């Protein structure tokens, strides 16, 4: 069988693309390890439009229910794409289970993975005090002391997001100086809530049911110190999951897929991309979903035209 469209990814972008593609009656295959994306571990998502508060787990359940309610969509889960090739006018996706699928179009919605500290306690308290998105989770930490690990632009922006909510904000930076935007840096330095600690290496995170402290090493004195806080924001960047198609589409120096932001089209005909895997500036669930809708509608227009132009178009979506 040759599908009209294969979608890789099950976060907000992948799900939105799947819903719209199915509603356009494109024969669609969605391949993903799980549904929900990075927000699945969030204890409280407060910026998904239409819902004042929802856990990441509940949001993932709603995504899956909405997706499975559609006709003309096949969901392969848990499954992970291993290789993407192009042969003539078709795309071939090979998965880790050994399956092979073909399609006329492809939407990449594989998201990104947050850079992690890889220290004891990080996984244990993920979603229980540890956060990776200040825009998403800052309001949850209202009235609490928090730590932001990372002194680049991501870290400084996290501090700005937290200023209206947290009572105290510590910034831990591994090097001897912060590396972020000068204007933002000057702004946060003027706020008495903020304390900047440089030459600090995060060692471990401790707590009981929830995070209670972070232990770090002063790289100048070599002494261990601790901060008693209710939250730790890890802001040391992310890595786009673009490896699968790096030889098929244009990618920037950060590994993000470059797209036309009007259509979500990539540099390769028949491939679109949406969400955190792209060069979209704002990495947000709502934006990822919106861009994925663009991708699905653009794919529909492209595939409809392809069907009209191709004498073999009647085979699209049909069994071979």
N, C-alpha and C positions, 0 to 999 in steps of 0.2 A: 504493500500500500504506500502511496505517496501522499502525505498530508499536505494540505494547503500551507499550514504554518506549524512550526515547532517553537515553543516558548521554553527557554531555559531559566528556571528560577521560580521560587514560590513565595517571595516576599510581597509587599504591597504592589510593586511594579508587575511582577509576574502574574499575580492574581487578577489585577485590573486588566491587563492585556488579555488574559484568558477569558474573562467575562465578556469583554467587548468583541473579541474575535469570535467567540461562540455565538453571540447574539447576531453577528453578521453572517452566521451560517458557514463560516470557514471551518473545514475539517481541521481540528487543532489538537496537537499533542503538547501537554505541559509536563516537563521533566524536572523534578525537584527532590531534594533530600527530605525537606519538610516544608510545611506551610507556616508563614508568619514573619520570616526575616529576622533582622537583628532585634526587633522590639519584642520578640516572643518571650524573652527573659525579663522584660520590664515589669515591675510590680504594679505600676500605675501609669498608664499612658493618658495624658490629659490634653493632648492636642490633635487627636484624630477628630476631624470635623464631624459634628453631629452627636458626639458622645463626650460628655464632660469628664468622664473618668471610666477607664476600662483597663483591666490587666492585659499584659501582652499575651497571656495564654488564652483569655477570652476572645481577644481580637483575632488571634490565629484561628480559633474555632469558627468565628463568624466568616472569616475569609474563606475557609474550606467549605463551609455550608453553602455560601453564595456561589462558589466555583462549581461545586458538584450539582447545584440546581440547574446548571446550564446543559443544554443538549449540544451535540456535535463537538464534545471535547473529551479527550482521553487523558487521564492523569496517571502518570507513572511515578509512584512514590512508595517507599523511599528509593530513590534512584539518583545517580550522579552521572552527568555527562563526562566522558573521558577524552573525547576527541571530536572535533568538528572539521569536516572536509567539504569541498565543493567539487562536484562532478557535473560538467555541463551546466544545465540550468537548475540542478538539484543540489540540495545540501544533505549531507550524510552525517548523522550524529551517532557516535558509538558510545555506549555506556559502560560503566564499570562491571555491570552484571554480564556483559558480553552481547547485549542486544544492539541491533542497528536499526535506525529509523531514517526515513527520507522525507524531505519536504521541499516546497517551492519557495518558501520564505522562512525567515528566522528572526526571532526577537530575543535579544540577550538581556536578561534581567537578573543576572547572577549576583548582584549586590557587591558588597565589600566586607572585608573582615577587619575588625578593629585591631590595631596593634595593642598587644597586651604587655603587662609588666612581667608576666611569667614568674611570679613570686608566690610563696605559700599563702593560702587564704584567698587568693584572687578568684579562683573558680568557686570556692565554697560560699563566698559572699556576693557572687554575681547576682544582681537583682535584690540583694539584701543589704544594701548600703553602697555597693559599688555600681557606678553608672558610667556609661560611655557616650552619653549624648546630653549635654547641658541644656540645649534648646528643648529637648523632650522632658527632661526630668528635674530641672531646677526647682519648679514649684513644690515638688515633693519634699524638698529639704528646707522648707520655710521654718525659721526659728532654730536651725541647727548649725553647729560648727562643721565645716567641711574642708577637705583637702582637694586641690587640683594638682595632679601630677603632670607636669609638662609646662615649659615656659615659652613655647613657640606661639604662633598665632592662634592655634586651636585652644591652647591653654588660656591665653589672655581673653579670648572670646568667651570661654567658659566662665571666667571670673566675672565678666560683664553680665552674662546671663544670670549668675548667682547673686549679684549685688542686691537686687530687690528682695531676696528671700533669706539668704543665710545670715546668721548673726556674726560669724567669723569665717574668713576664707584664708587658708594657708596655701601658698603656691610652692610646690617642691620642684626644683630644677636641678638636674644632674650636673650641668656645667656651672661655671662661676658667674654666669650672667644670663638674663632672659634674652631670648632671641626674636621676640615678636615685634609687631608693628610699634614704632616709637610713640605715635599718638595714643594708641590704646594703652601702652605701657605707662605713659605719663598720667593717663586718666585713672588707672587703678592704683597707682602709687599715692595719689592724693586722697584715696578713701581710707579712713582709719580702720575699716573692717578687714583690710587686706594686709597680710604679712607674707613677705617674700623670703623664702629660704633657698639659697643657692648651694651648690656643691653638696647636694643631698641625694643619696641613693636609696630608693625604696627597697626595704628588705622583706617585710612580711605584713600581712593584715590579720588582725585578731578580733575576736568577738565571741558571742555565744550564739543566740538565734540570729542576731543581726550584728553587723560590723560595729566595733566599738573603738578601735584604734588602728593607727598605722605606725609601724616601726621603721625608722630610716637610719642610715649611717651618715654622719657628718664626714665628708671626704677630706676635710682639712685636719680635723682632730682624730679621725678614725673611731670616734665614739658613737655608740648607738643611742638614739633618742626616740621618743614616741610622742605622738599627738593624739589626744583623746577627742575623737570626732564621730559624727553620725553618718558621714558620707565621704566617699572618695570618688572623684571624677578622674578617670584615666583619659588624658587628652594628649596622646603622643602620636596621633595620626591613624590612618587606616590604609588598607591595601585593597584596591579594586580586584575583584575576581574575574579578570579579563584574559587570563592565560590561554583559555580555550580558543580564542579568536584573534590572538595577537598577530597572527600571520595573514589574517583575512581582512582586517579593518585597520584604519589609522588610530593610533594610540598616542597620547601625549606623554610627556616625561614622567608623569606621576602614575602611568599605567592605566589611566582612564580612557575609555572609548570616546572618541570625538564624534559628536552628533550635530546634525542640523537641528537647532532647538525649536524650529517651527514644525518639523515633521518627525523628529526622532530618528531620521535616517542616518546611517553610518556612511563611510566612504565606499562601502561595497554594495552594489545593487542587490536588493533582496534581503538585506540585513538591517534591522533596526535595533535600537538599544534604549533602555530606560532605567532610571533609578541610580543607585550609588555607584554602579560600575561605569557610569558615564562622567563626562566633564561638567555636568550640572553643578553649579556652585553650592547650592543649598541642599544638603543631604537630609531630606525630610520625607516622612511617609506620604504625606499628602501630595507633595511635589512629585515623588516617584510614581504614585498612582496616576496623576495627571499626565505626566510624560508618557506613561505606558498606554494610556488611552490614545494619545497622539500616534504612538507607534502602531497600535492595533488598527486604527482607522487608516493610517497611511499604508499599512500592509494590505488592508482590504482593497483600497483604491488600486494599488499596484497589481495585486493578484487578479482583480476583476479585469483590468486592462490586459493583463497577460493572457487571461482566458479568451478574451475577445480576439486577440491577435494571433493566438496559436491554433493551428488546425488540430493539434493533439490535445486541446484544452479539455475535452470531455473526459480525459483520463485523470485529470486532477482530482485527487481525493478518492479515486476508484481503485479497486484492487487490481494488482498487476498479475 
